[in-house]
């Protein structure tokens, strides 16, 4: 008998975003079931448009958005993915609609016109930003929904498309398993893999067995906006919500929901099973500047799987001052890793250069979009006598981006993001919060959390948040 300390069963107050993506997964499965991946023709315009994948906040109304929503679909163990691109539109922040991409895109200009009279009309131009304000791209032009007048719009996004292959690696439970031996639970010192993601789009999973025996996942969907895998076995819907975890490497919130009973089991996974964490001395006053370069930087020039991870957490104090705590994860072999807090004693960040004296690390950060690798920031420098070159595709997202309109559900739950330092949930003002911009995770109160919120977007529902309080999980969205 095995027991995972961080796996528990909870009940959703409402249907989760997993159900929506699983439903869309089912639609794609039916759409492509009689076709081989090589038989699905995708125009170069589609692949070009994917580079601007993301949710764009529009100026047409509070809560309005335009989204380029890309789902990758793997069918029956194929190694070649099928890409399905949809355009999600809400011009009023209250209603939304999904349209398949059938237009043209020349690298910056999106045009799509419906053949029907007074049908959909989109004429938008996209541009990359320099990243100085945190955004990654902008759009401007006109949109007319079927039967409606055209509206001039401008928008921006903090998103950047993340391919599924980026998360390649073996994953283990964050908390080591406890094995029953002679009636007593003993801490396992050798981690068994729970999941493996290969760079050729193959996924192997233990289906909750915790025995290290991984079986192939033959068909699944992956959403580029939310780094979100989904697959269905029987009545169970499994989701893999991906991210990073500083010294823990890549991270995964693994949730399985029964579509009938709505019961959910969850566990936290990461690619480094037993990382080391150094204690913090004095926070460095340059933490704010380093926090702007939050991301996961792979450094294959040293070893496969090697990385440097910058993860910032900000803690509002008195509602006006943000104290940033920055954790630096370092792995030179992709198997072990150490986390260091950015402190004032033997570390510095000057002219975009991170220096860690005791670790013989000096890294220069350069913010510049690379169209070939789709990266936002590149790094160069050295760790000891090893040369370092790497880049990140991730971008930190301010908490205030999820504001605008309250997120609600049919049970009466309500969440309002007031600012980067305050949220209100079910009438309770929360100001003593901790927020991780690279993972969109909030905890309250910051020093002993009783509420954890996972922000994101959920298709036509727009801004969405999973709120966990004890054994109660609630899902709230901007558009019902």
Secondary structure as UniProt FT lines:
FT   STRAND          2..3
FT   TURN            5..6
FT   STRAND          8..12
FT   HELIX           17..32
FT   TURN            33..34
FT   HELIX           37..39
FT   HELIX           44..50
FT   TURN            51..52
FT   STRAND          54..58
FT   TURN            62..63
FT   STRAND          65..74
FT   TURN            76..77
FT   STRAND          82..90
FT   STRAND          97..100
FT   STRAND          104..105
FT   STRAND          109..113
FT   TURN            117..118
FT   STRAND          121..128
FT   TURN            132..133
FT   STRAND          137..144
FT   TURN            146..147
FT   STRAND          151..157
FT   HELIX           164..167
FT   STRAND          169..173
FT   STRAND          178..181
FT   TURN            182..183
FT   STRAND          184..187
FT   STRAND          195..197
FT   TURN            199..200
FT   STRAND          203..205
FT   TURN            207..208
FT   STRAND          215..217
FT   STRAND          220..223
FT   TURN            224..227
FT   STRAND          228..233
FT   TURN            234..235
FT   STRAND          236..244
FT   HELIX           246..248
FT   STRAND          250..258
FT   TURN            259..261
FT   STRAND          263..270
FT   TURN            273..274
FT   STRAND          276..277
FT   TURN            285..286
FT   HELIX           287..291
FT   TURN            292..293
FT   STRAND          295..298
FT   TURN            300..302
FT   TURN            304..305
FT   STRAND          307..317
FT   TURN            318..320
FT   STRAND          321..331
FT   STRAND          338..341
FT   STRAND          347..350
FT   TURN            351..352
FT   STRAND          353..356
FT   TURN            357..360
FT   STRAND          361..370
FT   TURN            371..374
FT   STRAND          375..383
FT   TURN            384..385
FT   STRAND          386..392
FT   HELIX           399..402
FT   STRAND          407..408
FT   TURN            410..411
FT   STRAND          414..419
FT   TURN            420..421
FT   STRAND          422..425
FT   TURN            426..427
FT   STRAND          428..430
FT   STRAND          433..436
FT   TURN            437..440
FT   STRAND          441..444
FT   TURN            446..447
FT   STRAND          451..457
FT   HELIX           459..461
FT   STRAND          463..469
FT   TURN            470..471
FT   STRAND          472..477
//
